């Protein structure tokens, strides 16, 4: 009986899974892969960074500057790609 009681009390309470259209619980953070699909105004961070997978170069821009240059409804994935493309030189170096 004691083993069953101990096993029952050690189990964490079951919480239902969130539906795709449910709001996130308070304090939940957005995964980095999800940030790419957000518009600039939806991103909570102010310094925005993007890295190149090929050369490991990192480009950073302030959120207010990105909004000023690309518009508040621009998607971060597209903005990051443009930032990386704009910083390459003709000989392939940064």
C-alpha positions in Angstrom: 0.0 0.0 0.0 2.8 2.4 0.9 4.5 1.8 -2.5 1.2 2.6 -4.3 0.7 5.8 -2.3 4.2 6.9 -2.9 3.9 6.3 -6.6 0.6 8.1 -6.8 1.9 11.2 -4.9 5.1 11.5 -6.9 3.3 11.8 -10.2 3.1 15.3 -11.6 -0.4 16.7 -12.2 -1.4 16.2 -15.8 -2.0 19.4 -17.8 -3.9 19.3 -21.0 -1.9 20.1 -24.2 -2.4 23.5 -25.9 -4.3 23.7 -29.2 -2.6 25.5 -32.1 -4.8 28.5 -31.7 -4.5 28.8 -27.9 -2.6 31.6 -26.2 0.7 30.7 -24.6 0.8 30.5 -20.8 2.3 33.5 -19.0 6.1 33.4 -19.0 6.3 31.1 -22.0 9.0 32.0 -24.5 8.9 31.6 -28.2 11.4 29.1 -29.6 14.1 30.6 -31.8 12.9 28.6 -34.9 9.5 30.2 -34.4 10.9 33.8 -34.3 11.8 33.6 -38.0 8.2 33.5 -38.9 7.2 36.6 -36.8 6.8 40.1 -38.0 9.2 42.6 -36.7 6.6 44.2 -34.3 5.9 40.8 -32.8 9.4 40.0 -31.7 10.1 40.9 -28.0 13.9 41.2 -28.3 15.4 44.6 -29.3 18.8 43.5 -30.7 18.1 41.1 -33.6 20.9 38.8 -34.7 21.2 36.4 -37.6 24.1 34.1 -38.4 25.3 32.6 -41.7 25.5 28.8 -41.6 28.2 28.8 -44.2 30.7 31.2 -42.8 29.5 31.6 -39.2 29.3 35.4 -39.6 26.8 37.2 -37.4 24.9 40.4 -38.3 23.0 42.4 -35.6 20.5 45.2 -36.0 18.3 47.0 -33.5 14.6 46.3 -33.9 13.7 50.0 -34.3 16.3 50.3 -37.1 14.9 47.1 -38.9 11.4 48.5 -38.7 12.6 51.9 -40.1 14.4 50.2 -43.0 12.1 47.3 -43.8 8.7 48.2 -42.3 6.8 47.0 -39.3 5.1 44.1 -41.1 8.3 42.6 -42.5 9.0 39.0 -41.6 12.2 38.5 -39.6 13.3 35.6 -41.8 13.2 37.8 -44.9 14.9 40.7 -43.1 17.7 38.5 -41.8 18.3 37.1 -45.2 18.5 40.5 -46.8 20.9 41.7 -44.1 23.2 38.8 -44.7 23.0 39.2 -48.5 23.7 43.0 -48.3 26.8 42.5 -46.2 28.6 40.1 -48.6 31.1 41.6 -51.1 31.6 40.6 -54.7 34.5 38.3 -53.9 32.4 36.3 -51.4 33.9 37.8 -48.2 32.3 39.9 -45.6 
